[in-house]
Amino acid sequence: MKWFRKWLYTKPGYPIIPEDHLSEEEDSELTTDIEHNESIFRRIFHNSDDIVFRKVQMCGQNHWLLIYFATLVDEVLIDDYVLKPMIARSDNQEHVIIEKTESLDDHIISVGLTCVTSKISEIVKQVLKGQAAVLTIGNSDVMMVKVNNKSQRSLEEPSSEPVIRGPRDGFIENLSTNIGLIRSRLKTSRLKMECVTIGELTQTEVVITYIAGIASETVIAEVRERVSRIQIDGIIDSGYVEEFIEDSPYSPFPLVHSTERPDVVAAELLEGKVAIIVDTSPFVLIVPMTFWTGLQASEDYYVRWPIATFVRWIRFLFISIAIFAPPLYVAITTFNQEMIPTNLVLSIASSREPVPLPAVIEAFIMEIIFEALREAGIRLPKQIGQAISIVGALVIGQAAVLAGIISAPVVIIVSITGIAAFTIPRYSFANGIRLLRFPMLLLAGTLGLYGIVVGLIGIVMHISSLRSFGVPYFTPAAPLTFSDLKDVIIRAPIWAKTQRPQSTAANNPVREPAGQKPSPDYAGKGKGSS
């Protein structure tokens, strides 16, 4: 009955074509009959009200046919550079026989030509990407004209990665613009861009970019293999790609670095990493990622190195506070009160006297309330989000203390912990750190300081076992690479970083040319010196 159903749907009165018949039709090629070709595309794009079939006559017959989506193209370009030249040629009544579609570009059309094809599936694919198909009478070849709608938001500083000193531009949702932002910083022919189309329905373009000769061929091949292996109906954001290609999907730590900053991508490519750009997404993925990448901000490299080193030490301190401050408070107040000075333990005891809940339950409640306020502040409109989060924290905390439900020390500890988490520059990395507080609280409430030690050992073992595209996550600390420590514990001067990271650029470790320390001979020889 399948053949009968196909025959029935091709009859008048049955314009809706089954998917299996449509796919067979799209796999075929066009004929030289322009009217027949038009009927094919009208059936394919049935019930699409924004599709346009524009006919241009010459000598009393339909000589050209334009097919495009009005919502995807720039109609000004079509009118000025495609339709007007065609109409002018028709008005002049010039009997020009165009035997090949390629010559149409030389004779009439003056906008970018993308391809010439007679395959229906390819034409449909390009039209859905925002191009216009130009069909000519007596010719089976179709010329695809690049007239995409260029409407997009302007370049602005990424809100998730602000800086005091540094570039202010950020990626947007347009693929060609994002590629241009990277190429404007890396003006070399060794910067490669490999495009892959993913998504059965979205046909999303994904670009793999790297610097040839610096990036590891093993990592490049692995990225190609993982990206090409993705099978899904649609890619909406780069987060979809990230979940398909990451090594350990159940780990709280991100193994793929995402950023909105072109300068970050350029710097990472110079260190031998590979970037993945996804169309319609302002976030670019960078692999491989290490633990220390999550603690590095782009501004670290734009300020003087002693200041950047000091700020990094502050981050190391506060990441420890973000994980261990509430568990330590719970463990010490519950199991090891003798570790607290007498005056402090009396103060804590007096504040906890009216509270009916154990310290671990107090901490859990306050942590959950803090996370709820933080989430509410993000989801609410910007004008009221900050006010709600600040006022909510003050009102709820003060009311809970006065009611005797929560003790004041817990409110202080949770507030300091929340502030500590905000010092982590990478948003996805900070989420993993925030998540670790809850199992650590549980261990501290049940086993005390022994539970904290067990949790710390578990975290270190887990981080040491992770790999991102074959690179150990805790490198260069484990395995230890002394030359790469210049950009971990400290931020060495730019002129002292003469080598690239061994983990990502082992085949080309020396920077070209190597950095050079400023000469002290120039000291004091500025304007006004003798």
C-alpha positions in Angstrom: 0.0 0.0 0.0 3.0 2.3 0.3 3.1 2.9 -3.5 -0.6 3.7 -3.5 -0.2 6.2 -0.6 2.6 8.0 -2.6 0.4 8.1 -5.7 -2.6 9.4 -3.8 -0.6 12.3 -2.2 0.6 13.5 -5.6 -2.9 14.0 -6.8 -4.7 17.4 -6.7 -6.4 18.0 -3.4 -3.7 16.2 -1.4 -0.9 18.8 -1.2 0.7 17.5 2.0 3.4 15.0 1.1 4.5 12.2 3.5 8.0 12.5 4.9 9.2 9.4 3.1 8.1 10.6 -0.3 9.5 14.0 0.4 13.0 12.6 1.2 13.0 10.6 -2.0 12.1 13.7 -4.0 14.8 15.8 -2.3 17.4 13.3 -3.2 16.7 13.7 -6.9 17.9 16.5 -9.3 16.1 19.3 -11.1 15.1 19.2 -14.8 15.3 21.9 -17.5 11.5 22.6 -17.1 11.3 25.7 -14.8 7.6 25.2 -14.2 8.1 21.6 -13.0 11.0 22.7 -10.8 8.8 25.4 -9.2 6.1 22.8 -8.4 8.7 20.6 -6.7 9.8 23.5 -4.4 6.2 24.5 -3.7 5.4 21.0 -2.5 8.6 20.9 -0.3 7.9 24.3 1.3 4.2 23.7 1.6 2.5 25.7 4.5 5.5 28.0 4.8 4.0 31.4 4.6 7.3 33.3 4.6 8.6 31.5 1.4 8.7 33.8 -1.6 8.5 32.6 -5.3 9.4 35.6 -7.4 9.1 35.3 -11.2 10.8 37.5 -13.7 9.6 37.5 -17.3 11.5 38.1 -20.5 9.9 38.1 -23.9 6.5 37.1 -22.5 7.6 34.0 -20.6 8.9 33.2 -17.1 12.7 33.4 -17.7 13.9 33.5 -14.1 12.5 32.3 -10.8 13.8 33.4 -7.4 13.1 31.3 -4.3 13.9 32.6 -0.8 12.6 33.0 2.7 11.6 36.6 3.4 12.5 36.2 7.1 16.0 35.0 6.4 17.3 37.3 3.6 18.1 41.0 3.2 15.4 42.0 0.7 17.2 45.2 -0.1 20.1 43.2 -1.5 17.7 41.1 -3.5 15.9 44.2 -4.9 19.1 46.2 -5.7 21.5 43.5 -7.0 19.3 40.7 -8.3 15.8 41.8 -9.2 16.5 45.2 -10.6 19.2 44.0 -13.0 16.9 41.2 -14.2 14.0 43.5 -14.7 16.2 46.0 -16.5 17.5 43.3 -18.8 13.9 42.2 -19.5 12.8 45.8 -20.3 15.6 46.1 -22.8 14.2 43.0 -24.6 17.7 41.7 -25.1 17.5 38.2 -26.5 20.4 36.8 -24.6 20.5 33.0 -24.3 22.2 32.0 -21.1 23.3 28.5 -21.6 25.1 28.1 -18.3 24.0 29.3 -14.9 27.5 30.4 -14.1 27.4 33.1 -16.8 24.3 34.6 -15.1 26.6 36.0 -12.4 28.8 37.7 -15.1 25.9 39.1 -17.1 23.4 40.3 -14.4 23.9 39.4 -10.7 26.5 41.4 -8.8 26.3 39.8 -5.3 28.2 36.9 -3.8 27.8 33.5 -5.4 28.0 30.5 -3.1 27.5 27.5 -5.3 25.9 26.2 -8.5 24.0 22.9 -8.1 21.1 20.9 -9.5 20.6 18.7 -6.4 17.3 19.5 -4.8 18.5 18.6 -1.2 21.4 21.0 -1.5 19.2 23.8 -2.8 16.7 23.3 0.1 19.5 23.3 2.6 21.0 26.6 1.3 17.6 28.3 1.1 16.9 27.4 4.7 20.3 29.0 5.6 19.1 32.3 4.2 20.3 32.2 0.6 18.3 32.8 -2.5 17.9 30.2 -5.3 17.9 31.6 -8.9 16.4 29.2 -11.5 16.7 29.9 -15.2 14.5 28.7 -18.0 15.9 25.7 -19.9 18.6 25.1 -17.3 18.7 22.4 -14.6 21.5 24.2 -12.6 20.5 26.6 -9.9 22.6 29.5 -8.6 22.6 30.1 -4.9 23.1 33.8 -4.1 24.4 35.0 -0.7 21.8 37.6 0.5 21.6 36.6 4.2 19.9 38.9 6.6 22.7 40.5 8.6 20.6 41.8 11.5 22.4 41.1 14.8 23.1 42.6 18.1 26.1 44.9 18.4 29.4 43.9 20.0 29.5 44.6 23.7 31.4 43.6 26.8 30.4 40.1 28.1 28.4 40.5 31.3 29.7 37.2 32.6 33.4 38.1 32.3 33.8 41.8 33.0 37.2 43.4 33.3 38.6 46.7 34.5 41.5 46.7 32.0 41.3 44.8 28.8 39.3 44.5 25.5 35.6 45.3 25.7 34.3 43.3 22.7 32.6 39.9 23.1 31.2 37.2 21.0 27.6 37.4 19.6 25.2 34.9 18.1 26.6 35.3 14.5 29.2 32.7 13.4 31.0 34.8 10.8 31.3 37.7 13.2 32.8 35.5 15.9 35.3 34.0 13.5 36.3 37.6 12.4 36.9 38.6 16.0 39.4 35.7 16.4 41.1 36.3 13.0 41.5 40.0 13.8 43.7 39.0 16.8 45.6 36.1 15.1 46.7 37.3 11.7 48.3 34.1 10.5 47.6 31.6 7.8 48.3 28.9 10.4 45.0 29.6 12.1 42.7 26.9 10.7 38.9 26.7 10.6 37.1 23.4 10.0 33.4 23.5 9.6 31.0 20.7 10.5 27.2 20.7 10.3 25.4 19.1 13.3 21.7 18.8 13.9 19.2 17.0 11.7 16.7 19.8 11.9 18.7 22.8 12.9 21.7 22.2 10.6 23.9 24.1 12.9 27.4 25.0 11.7 30.2 24.2 14.2 33.7 25.4 13.5 36.8 23.7 15.0 39.7 26.2 15.1 43.3 25.8 16.1 46.8 27.0 15.1 48.6 24.4 13.0 52.0 23.5 14.3 51.2 24.5 17.9 48.1 22.5 18.8 48.6 18.7 19.3 47.5 16.7 16.3 46.2 14.0 18.7 43.9 16.5 20.4 42.7 17.9 17.1 41.9 14.5 15.8 40.0 13.7 19.0 38.0 16.9 18.8 37.1 16.1 15.2 36.0 12.6 16.1 33.9 13.6 19.1 32.2 16.4 17.2 31.4 14.4 14.1 30.0 11.6 16.4 27.2 13.9 17.7 23.8 12.7 16.5 20.9 14.9 17.6 17.9 16.6 16.0 19.0 20.1 17.0 21.8 22.2 18.5 20.5 25.3 20.2 23.6 26.4 22.1 27.2 25.4 22.6 26.2 23.8 25.8 24.7 21.0 23.8 28.0 20.3 22.1 29.8 20.5 25.5 27.8 17.7 27.0 28.5 15.5 24.1 32.2 15.9 24.0 33.2 16.1 27.7 35.1 13.2 29.2 33.4 12.8 32.6 29.8 14.0 32.5 29.1 13.1 36.1 31.9 15.2 37.6 31.0 18.5 39.2 34.1 20.1 37.6 33.8 21.4 34.1 36.2 19.7 31.6 35.4 22.1 28.8 36.2 25.8 29.1 33.5 28.2 27.8 34.0 31.9 27.3 32.5 35.0 25.6 35.8 36.8 25.2 37.7 36.7 21.9 41.0 37.6 23.7 40.7 34.6 25.9 40.2 32.3 22.9 43.2 33.9 21.1 45.4 33.4 24.1 44.3 29.8 24.6 44.9 29.0 20.9 48.5 30.4 21.2 49.0 27.9 24.0 48.1 25.0 21.8 44.4 24.5 22.7 41.5 23.9 20.3 38.4 26.1 20.2 34.9 25.1 19.1 32.6 27.9 17.7 28.9 27.1 17.5 26.6 29.2 15.3 23.8 31.1 17.2 25.8 30.9 20.5 28.0 33.6 22.0 29.9 31.1 24.1 33.0 29.4 22.5 34.3 26.1 23.9 38.0 25.6 24.5 39.7 22.2 25.1 41.5 20.8 26.9 40.8 22.5 30.2 42.6 22.1 33.5 41.7 22.8 37.1 43.8 26.0 37.2 42.1 27.4 34.2 39.0 27.8 36.3 40.9 30.1 38.7 42.5 32.3 36.0 40.8 35.5 34.8 41.7 37.2 31.5 42.5 40.4 33.4 45.4 38.6 35.1 47.5 39.2 32.0 46.6 42.8 31.5 47.8 44.1 34.9 51.3 44.1 36.4 52.4 40.6 37.4 52.9 41.2 41.2 49.2 42.4 41.4 48.0 39.5 39.4 49.9 37.1 41.6 48.5 38.6 44.8 45.0 38.3 43.4 45.5 34.7 42.5 46.6 34.0 46.1 43.4 35.6 47.2 41.4 33.3 45.0 43.2 30.3 46.3 42.3 31.4 49.9 38.7 32.0 49.1 38.1 28.8 47.1 39.2 27.0 50.3 36.8 29.1 52.3 34.0 28.4 49.8 34.4 24.7 50.3 35.5 24.2 53.9 34.2 27.1 56.0 30.7 25.8 56.8 31.9 22.2 57.3 34.7 23.3 59.6 32.2 25.4 61.7 29.8 22.4 61.9 32.6 19.9 62.8 34.2 22.1 65.4 31.0 23.2 67.2 29.6 19.7 67.1 32.5 17.4 67.9 35.6 19.5 68.8 34.6 22.4 70.9 38.0 22.3 72.7 39.7 23.7 69.6 37.8 27.0 70.0 39.2 29.7 72.4 37.2 30.0 75.6 35.7 33.5 75.0 34.7 32.5 71.5 33.1 29.2 72.5 31.1 31.1 75.2 29.9 33.6 72.6 28.9 30.8 70.2 27.2 28.9 72.9 25.1 31.9 74.0 24.0 32.6 70.5 23.1 28.9 69.9 21.2 28.5 73.2 17.8 29.5 71.9 18.2 27.6 68.6 16.5 24.2 68.6 18.3 22.8 65.5 21.7 21.1 65.3 24.5 23.1 63.6 24.5 20.9 60.5 20.8 21.5 59.9 21.2 25.2 60.5 24.0 25.3 57.9 22.0 23.3 55.4 19.0 25.6 55.7 21.0 28.8 55.3 23.0 27.4 52.4 19.8 26.4 50.6 18.2 29.8 51.3 21.3 31.6 50.1 21.3 29.6 46.8 17.6 30.3 46.4 18.2 34.1 46.8 21.1 33.9 44.4 19.1 32.1 41.8 16.2 34.5 42.2 18.5 37.5 41.8 19.8 36.0 38.5 16.3 35.1 37.0 14.5 38.3 38.0 14.8 41.5 35.8 18.1 43.3 36.3 16.5 46.3 37.8 15.0 44.4 40.8 17.1 41.3 40.9 19.9 42.8 42.9 17.5 44.5 45.3 15.6 41.3 45.9 18.8 39.3 46.6 20.3 41.9 49.0 17.1 42.9 50.8 16.0 39.2 51.0 19.3 38.2 52.6 19.2 40.9 55.2 15.5 40.5 56.1 15.5 36.7 56.2 18.8 36.5 58.1 17.9 39.1 60.7 14.4 37.6 61.1 15.7 34.1 61.5 18.2 35.2 64.2 15.6 37.2 66.1 13.2 34.3 66.0 15.8 31.9 67.4 15.7 29.6 64.4 19.2 30.3 63.2 22.2 31.4 65.2 24.1 34.5 64.2 27.5 32.7 63.6 25.9 30.5 60.9 24.6 33.5 59.1 28.1 35.1 59.2 29.7 31.8 58.0 27.3 31.3 55.1 27.6 34.9 54.0 31.4 34.8 53.9 31.1 31.5 52.0 28.8 33.0 49.4 31.2 36.0 48.9 34.1 33.6 48.6 32.3 31.7 45.7 31.9 35.0 43.8 35.7 35.5 43.7 36.0 32.5 41.3 36.2 34.0 37.8 34.8 31.1 35.8 31.0 30.7 36.2 30.8 27.0 35.4 33.8 26.2 37.7 32.2 28.2 40.5 29.1 26.1 40.2 31.1 22.9 40.9 32.7 24.5 43.9 29.3 25.5 45.3 28.0 22.0 44.8 30.8 20.5 46.9 29.7 22.3 50.0 26.7 20.1 50.6 28.4 16.7 50.7 31.2 18.2 52.8 28.6 19.5 55.2 27.1 16.0 55.5 30.5 14.5 56.2 31.3 17.1 58.8 28.0 16.7 60.5 28.4 12.9 60.8 32.2 12.3 61.2 33.5 15.7 62.3 37.0 16.6 61.3 37.6 13.1 60.1 34.8 13.5 57.6 36.4 16.7 56.3 39.7 15.0 55.8 38.0 12.1 54.0 36.1 14.6 51.8 39.4 16.5 51.0 41.2 13.3 50.1 38.2 12.3 47.9 38.2 15.7 46.1 42.0 15.5 45.4 41.7 11.9 44.2 38.8 12.8 41.9 40.5 15.8 40.4 43.7 13.9 39.9 41.9 11.1 38.0 40.1 13.5 35.6 41.3 14.0 32.1 40.3 16.5 29.5 41.0 15.2 26.0 43.9 13.2 27.3 45.4 16.0 29.4 45.4 15.4 33.2 43.0 17.8 34.9 45.4 18.7 37.7 48.4 19.4 35.4 51.0 20.9 36.0 50.7 20.0 39.7 50.0 16.4 39.0 51.9 15.2 37.1 54.4 17.8 38.2 55.8 20.0 35.4 58.1 22.8 36.8 58.3 24.9 33.7 54.5 25.3 33.6 54.2 26.4 37.3 55.0 29.9 36.2 51.4 30.4 35.4 49.8 28.5 38.3 50.9 29.6 41.8 52.2 32.9 40.4 51.6 34.9 37.2 55.1 35.3 35.9 56.0 38.3 33.8 55.0 38.0 30.1 58.7 38.3 29.1 59.6 35.4 31.4 57.0 33.0 29.7 59.3 31.8 27.0 57.7 28.4 26.7 54.2 27.1 26.0 52.5 24.6 28.3 54.0 21.1 27.9 50.6 19.5 28.2 49.1 21.2 25.1 52.0 22.3 23.0 54.7 19.7 23.5 55.5 19.6 19.8 56.2 23.3 19.7 57.1 24.4 23.2 59.1 27.5 22.5 57.3 30.7 21.8 58.2 32.4 18.5 60.2 34.5 19.2 61.0 33.8 22.8 60.2 36.6 25.3 63.0 39.0 26.2 63.5 40.6 29.6 63.4 44.5 29.5 67.0 45.9 29.6 67.9 47.9 32.7 70.1 50.1 30.5 67.0 52.2 29.6 66.2 53.0 33.2 66.3 56.8 33.9 66.9 57.7 30.2 63.4 59.1 29.6 62.6 62.7 28.8 64.6 65.1 30.9 67.4 62.7 31.7 71.0 63.7 30.9 
